[in-house]
Amino acid sequence: MPRRTPLVIGHRGAPGYRPEHTRSSYDLALELGVDAVEPDIVVSRDGVLVVRHENEIGSTTDVATRAEFAGRRTTKTIDGTALTGWFAEDFTWDELATLRCRERLPQLRAGSASFDDTQPVLRLRDVLDLVSRASLDQGREIGVVLEIKHATYMAGLGFDLAGLIAAELHAAGWADGRLPLIVESFEGTILDEVRDHGIRGTYIFLCESSGRPFDLVAAHGRHAPTYRSLLQPEGLDALAGRVDGISLDKRIILAPDRRGRATGPAPVVADAHARGMRVFTWTCRPENAFLIGQFRRGRDKAAFGCYESEWQLIVDAGVDGVFVDHPDLGVGIFR
């Protein structure tokens, strides 16, 4: 059944105020009362689960300034897209631990960027332990929404990603359902594999507004279904027996027209609920740069627009969880 109020999930902590996936970002999100936080995970060369937005770490760490790592800059094809930079899987954990985090969007979040180069990269275990302690200290259940990045690509490098995740969750006490765990990915195959390891939690299939799941592209090429087709009633019928819910780009729900005016909520929310599935959405951000056109105010991309009005449409859609970059604003509107 849909929740009365949606879960408020600190998207990579509180990245509206601190560099994403840093200790201070998670600490602030927990202090501001989120129901859960969301770490993204990639893998180091020696099999350590590392918390980063992407496996390309040049935009979120100081690695580009480190002369000893200059030779590791390279170009790779990740999920069909060529990227040039530095990649977590080319570094041991001990090497990654020497790096310092940076704001990914400094042109929009100068306040957060003022904390650049002050905090180390975290492991998944660091975040799991941090949330466990916060739950005890605050006397309430706080969840972890674990997003698995680029699973098919990682499997191609020889990593047993599901096995690594299961082992870490067992070691940290997050595998048996006593703590509120959500596992999510844009690829359904890795969700099946983690579940097959006996990890108890809620399994959520992430959906872009365009494109195709890369695990299905790898298996079926141009015949792979699109995300949009999977969100039609027939696609939802198949997903309903496989995952516990879906997590949608907010544009899918808002359904803006060519003038940037919302025409939603789209029927997919009700269709998923009718099949007993939960529906999350991402990412609610107040800056003009991230709002649909109807709710932007002025030309400054970093300025806050009429985010309250946009977010109210998401409330009205009846979603079960929202990812936010500014936890105080999210708690204020969604709870």
SEZANU-813463 format. One line per 3 residues: number of its first residue (from 1); their letters; for each residue z, y, x of C-alpha. Coordinates in Angstrom, 3 decimals. Each point is the difference from the previous one (the first is absolute). Layout:
NUM) A) Z,Y,X ~ ... $
//
This chain:
1) MPR) 0.000,0.000,0.000 ~ -0.666,3.571,1.200 ~ 2.999,1.861,1.421 $
4) RTP) 1.501,2.870,-1.991 ~ -0.369,2.182,3.094 ~ -2.150,-0.897,2.998 $
7) LVI) 1.314,-1.064,3.369 ~ -0.126,2.932,2.389 ~ -1.245,-1.340,3.330 $
10) GHR) 0.261,1.985,3.218 ~ -3.530,-0.377,1.351 ~ 0.557,-0.639,3.734 $
13) GAP) 3.396,1.633,-0.450 ~ -0.134,3.722,-0.730 ~ -3.203,1.065,1.799 $
16) GYR) -0.165,3.292,-1.835 ~ 2.883,1.085,2.230 ~ 0.048,-2.253,3.077 $
19) PEH) -2.675,-1.945,1.922 ~ -0.752,-3.170,-1.940 ~ 1.664,-3.279,0.927 $
22) TRS) 2.638,1.670,2.176 ~ 3.712,-0.626,-0.215 ~ 0.597,3.520,-1.308 $
25) SYD) -2.712,-0.441,-2.636 ~ 1.657,-3.136,-1.363 ~ 3.505,1.455,0.289 $
28) LAL) -1.015,3.050,-2.012 ~ -1.733,-2.045,-2.701 ~ 3.108,-2.134,-0.433 $
31) ELG) 2.263,3.052,-0.114 ~ -2.223,1.545,-2.685 ~ 0.477,-2.999,-2.271 $
34) VDA) -3.211,-2.015,0.021 ~ 0.062,-3.442,-1.582 ~ -1.949,-1.490,2.914 $
37) VEP) -1.856,0.902,3.177 ~ -3.398,-1.201,1.129 ~ -0.651,-1.096,3.591 $
40) DIV) -3.575,-0.840,1.001 ~ -0.190,-2.739,2.607 ~ -2.396,-0.767,2.850 $
43) VSR) 0.439,-2.371,2.949 ~ 0.556,0.517,3.718 ~ -1.781,-2.121,2.608 $
46) DGV) 3.104,-2.176,0.345 ~ 0.416,-0.554,-3.727 ~ 2.614,2.613,-0.922 $
49) LVV) -0.358,1.503,-3.477 ~ -0.258,3.749,0.533 ~ 0.301,2.722,-2.627 $
52) RHE) -3.079,2.236,0.128 ~ -2.411,1.393,-2.588 ~ -2.909,-1.698,1.770 $
55) NEI) -0.565,-2.141,3.046 ~ -1.799,3.015,1.514 ~ 2.961,1.947,1.401 $
58) GST) -1.680,2.984,1.631 ~ 0.549,2.252,-3.018 ~ 3.677,-0.829,-0.501 $
61) TDV) 1.419,-0.289,3.532 ~ -0.233,1.751,3.362 ~ -2.032,-2.846,1.533 $
64) ATR) -2.974,2.306,0.693 ~ 2.164,2.036,2.384 ~ 1.150,-3.016,1.982 $
67) AEF) -2.098,-0.352,3.149 ~ 1.062,-3.615,0.527 ~ -1.624,-0.970,-3.312 $
70) AGR) -3.207,2.033,0.311 ~ -2.019,-3.128,0.835 ~ 0.915,-1.665,-3.287 $
73) RTT) -1.935,2.460,-2.118 ~ -2.761,-2.023,-1.587 ~ -2.224,-0.391,-3.045 $
76) KTI) 0.566,-2.836,-2.456 ~ -1.353,-0.952,-3.398 ~ 2.880,-0.241,-2.462 $
79) DGT) -0.854,-1.324,-3.463 ~ -3.621,0.969,0.520 ~ 0.649,3.522,1.331 $
82) ALT) -0.384,1.018,3.659 ~ 3.084,1.823,1.329 ~ 0.665,1.440,3.432 $
85) GWF) 3.541,0.364,1.297 ~ 2.994,-2.007,1.140 ~ 0.989,-3.129,-1.905 $
88) AED) 3.440,-1.546,-0.418 ~ -1.259,-3.518,0.670 ~ -0.997,1.060,3.529 $
91) FTW) 3.598,0.895,0.929 ~ 3.132,-2.064,0.450 ~ 3.047,1.034,-1.982 $
94) DEL) 1.696,1.220,3.165 ~ -2.940,2.338,0.579 ~ -0.073,1.205,-3.600 $
97) ATL) 3.728,0.700,0.176 ~ -0.667,2.645,2.668 ~ -2.237,2.022,-2.346 $
100) RCR) 1.201,2.844,-2.205 ~ -1.105,0.683,-3.556 ~ -2.049,2.926,-1.222 $
103) ERL) -0.879,1.508,-3.374 ~ -3.307,-1.425,-1.220 ~ -0.953,3.119,-1.998 $
106) PQL) 1.250,2.943,2.101 ~ -2.429,2.460,-1.573 ~ 1.605,-0.638,-3.391 $
109) RAG) 3.577,-0.764,1.017 ~ 0.969,2.314,2.823 ~ 3.702,-0.395,-0.778 $
112) SAS) -0.208,-3.724,0.500 ~ -2.032,0.489,3.183 ~ 2.909,1.967,1.482 $
115) FDD) 1.690,-3.391,0.437 ~ -2.853,-1.407,2.103 ~ 0.763,-1.956,3.169 $
118) TQP) 3.708,-0.397,-0.767 ~ 0.182,-3.487,-1.556 ~ -1.123,-3.474,1.072 $
121) VLR) -2.210,-2.444,-1.850 ~ 1.910,-2.418,-2.251 ~ -0.295,-3.737,-0.604 $
124) LRD) 0.103,-1.535,-3.461 ~ 3.419,-1.441,0.846 ~ 1.310,3.513,0.685 $
127) VLD) -1.003,1.139,-3.488 ~ 1.327,-3.113,-1.744 ~ 3.385,0.436,1.678 $
130) LVS) 0.023,3.731,-0.731 ~ -0.535,-0.589,-3.718 ~ 2.601,-2.783,-0.126 $
133) RAS) 2.599,2.311,1.523 ~ -0.921,2.864,-2.311 ~ 0.376,-2.273,-3.035 $
136) LDQ) 3.528,-0.890,1.088 ~ 0.926,3.564,0.918 ~ -1.320,1.453,-3.268 $
139) GRE) 1.195,-2.836,-2.223 ~ -3.379,-0.611,-1.640 ~ -2.995,-2.277,0.352 $
142) IGV) -2.813,1.524,2.033 ~ -3.246,-1.853,0.390 ~ -2.695,-0.420,2.616 $
145) VLE) -3.682,0.102,-0.913 ~ -1.688,-1.773,2.887 ~ -3.688,0.864,0.397 $
148) IKH) -2.041,-2.398,2.111 ~ -2.889,1.680,1.804 ~ -3.382,-1.502,0.959 $
151) ATY) 1.010,-3.626,-0.457 ~ -3.476,-1.520,0.351 ~ -0.674,2.010,3.134 $
154) MAG) 3.340,-1.096,1.488 ~ -0.723,-3.638,-0.836 ~ -3.275,0.355,1.876 $
157) LGF) 2.000,0.962,3.084 ~ 2.020,-3.193,-0.313 ~ 3.205,1.363,-1.543 $
160) DLA) 1.839,-2.094,-2.590 ~ 0.987,3.112,-1.898 ~ 1.595,-1.780,-2.953 $
163) GLI) 2.081,-2.141,2.351 ~ 1.166,3.033,1.966 ~ 0.954,1.817,-3.193 $
166) AAE) 1.856,-2.987,-1.431 ~ 1.953,-0.527,3.190 ~ 1.020,3.654,0.153 $
169) LHA) 1.061,0.117,-3.638 ~ 2.078,-3.162,0.402 ~ 1.668,1.322,3.155 $
172) AGW) 0.854,3.308,-1.681 ~ 1.309,-1.547,-3.244 ~ -2.840,1.268,-2.177 $
175) ADG) -1.743,-3.299,-0.820 ~ 2.104,-1.610,-2.711 ~ -0.106,2.535,-2.826 $
178) RLP) 3.495,1.435,0.479 ~ -1.482,3.342,1.020 ~ -2.780,1.790,-1.939 $
181) LIV) -3.175,-0.787,1.931 ~ -3.539,0.913,-1.014 ~ -2.956,-1.250,2.052 $
184) ESF) -3.329,1.791,-0.386 ~ -3.463,-0.031,1.517 ~ -3.596,0.994,-0.715 $
187) EGT) -0.842,-3.660,0.715 ~ 1.143,-2.719,-2.365 ~ -0.329,-2.831,2.523 $
190) ILD) 2.925,1.165,2.129 ~ 2.173,0.354,-3.099 ~ -0.702,-3.647,-0.821 $
193) EVR) 0.862,-1.019,3.562 ~ 3.314,1.871,0.081 ~ 0.976,-1.445,-3.372 $
196) DHG) -0.885,-3.476,1.288 ~ 2.662,0.496,2.697 ~ 2.599,0.116,-2.773 $
199) IRG) 0.716,3.738,0.207 ~ 1.558,1.086,-3.277 ~ -1.057,3.424,-1.166 $
202) TYI) -2.417,1.945,-2.159 ~ -3.644,-0.244,1.084 ~ -2.225,3.012,-0.613 $
205) FLC) -3.762,0.279,0.500 ~ -1.055,3.435,1.254 ~ -3.224,1.442,-1.394 $
208) ESS) -2.224,2.770,1.309 ~ -2.078,2.157,-2.343 ~ -3.139,-1.333,1.737 $
211) GRP) -1.025,-2.747,2.400 ~ 0.812,-3.705,0.195 ~ 2.946,-2.044,1.347 $
214) FDL) -0.867,-0.865,3.581 ~ 1.200,-3.594,-0.205 ~ -2.549,-0.532,-2.772 $
217) VAA) -2.694,1.839,1.956 ~ 0.688,-2.315,2.941 ~ -0.335,-3.023,-2.279 $
220) HGR) -2.845,1.075,-2.298 ~ -1.803,2.923,1.626 ~ -1.854,2.266,-2.405 $
223) HAP) 0.898,-2.317,-2.864 ~ 3.700,0.853,0.319 ~ 1.450,1.598,-3.131 $
226) TYR) 0.862,3.686,0.073 ~ 3.481,1.342,-0.623 ~ -1.318,1.608,-3.166 $
229) SLL) -1.295,-3.323,-1.326 ~ 3.363,-1.624,0.700 ~ 1.646,2.636,-2.208 $
232) QPE) -2.171,-0.831,-2.998 ~ 1.569,-2.320,-2.596 ~ -1.656,-3.112,1.460 $
235) GLD) 1.143,0.870,3.505 ~ 3.532,0.689,-1.187 ~ 0.038,-3.387,-1.738 $
238) ALA) -0.557,-1.645,3.390 ~ 2.514,2.202,1.824 ~ 2.717,-0.504,-2.610 $
241) GRV) 0.591,-3.570,1.027 ~ -0.031,0.800,3.686 ~ 1.982,3.230,0.559 $
244) DGI) 2.829,1.770,-1.790 ~ -1.721,3.339,-0.230 ~ -2.525,2.487,1.284 $
247) SLD) 0.330,3.284,1.863 ~ -2.689,2.574,-0.711 ~ -1.388,3.082,1.657 $
250) KRI) 1.222,2.689,-2.404 ~ -3.589,1.125,-0.582 ~ -0.623,-3.285,-1.795 $
253) ILA) 2.715,0.924,-2.493 ~ -0.781,3.718,-0.272 ~ -3.767,-0.648,-0.211 $
256) PDR) -1.120,3.537,0.914 ~ -3.411,1.155,-1.182 ~ -2.533,1.825,2.171 $
259) RGR) 1.880,3.262,-0.496 ~ 3.238,-1.571,1.219 ~ 1.641,-0.115,-3.422 $
262) ATG) 2.019,-3.075,-0.959 ~ -1.433,-2.169,-2.755 ~ 2.651,-2.741,0.294 $
265) PAP) 2.175,-1.865,-0.204 ~ -2.583,-2.675,0.593 ~ 0.383,-3.188,-2.074 $
268) VVA) 0.754,-2.132,3.076 ~ 3.725,0.806,-0.217 ~ 0.302,-1.296,-3.554 $
271) DAH) -2.344,-2.899,0.743 ~ 2.152,-1.116,2.935 ~ 3.223,0.364,-1.977 $
274) ARG) -1.499,-2.087,-2.800 ~ -0.378,-2.785,2.551 ~ 3.616,0.277,1.168 $
277) MRV) -0.872,1.818,3.226 ~ 1.771,2.953,1.551 ~ -1.983,3.103,0.930 $
280) FTW) 0.787,2.268,2.942 ~ -1.928,3.063,1.150 ~ -0.535,1.858,3.275 $
283) TCR) 0.450,2.576,1.335 ~ 1.658,2.900,-1.819 ~ -0.161,3.002,2.334 $
286) PEN) 0.506,3.651,-0.994 ~ -2.408,1.706,2.404 ~ -3.276,1.366,-1.330 $
289) AFL) -1.897,-2.241,2.411 ~ 1.137,-3.078,-1.916 ~ -0.067,1.200,-3.612 $
292) IGQ) -2.980,-0.410,-2.286 ~ -1.851,3.271,-0.528 ~ 1.610,0.858,-3.315 $
295) FRR) 3.405,0.413,1.606 ~ -0.864,1.828,3.232 ~ 1.124,3.598,0.376 $
298) GRD) -1.605,2.270,2.559 ~ -1.980,-0.967,3.088 ~ 2.820,-0.957,2.343 $
301) KAA) -0.208,-3.773,0.292 ~ 3.596,-0.217,1.250 ~ 1.453,2.031,-2.885 $
304) FGC) 1.559,-1.779,-2.953 ~ -2.100,0.002,-3.146 ~ 1.017,-0.836,-3.556 $
307) YES) 1.104,-3.445,1.055 ~ 2.533,-0.270,-2.826 ~ -2.802,0.033,-2.563 $
310) EWQ) -2.012,-2.626,1.853 ~ 3.026,-2.210,0.458 ~ 0.927,0.319,-3.681 $
313) LIV) -3.306,-1.646,-0.872 ~ 1.039,-2.906,2.197 ~ 3.367,-0.170,-1.778 $
316) DAG) -1.819,-0.003,-3.330 ~ -2.208,-2.864,1.189 ~ 3.097,-2.224,0.108 $
319) VDG) -0.215,-1.214,3.585 ~ 2.778,-2.130,1.493 ~ 0.121,1.503,3.487 $
322) VFV) -1.212,3.082,1.865 ~ -0.417,0.627,3.714 ~ 1.075,3.483,1.064 $
325) DHP) -0.028,1.944,3.276 ~ 2.698,2.468,-1.127 ~ 2.797,-2.185,-1.405 $
328) DLG) 2.048,2.867,-1.453 ~ -2.972,1.171,-2.063 ~ -0.762,-3.551,-1.091 $
331) VGI) 3.569,-0.723,-1.050 ~ 0.063,3.286,-1.906 ~ -3.067,-0.798,-2.083 $
334) FR) -0.229,-3.761,-0.285 ~ 3.607,-0.898,-0.609 $
//
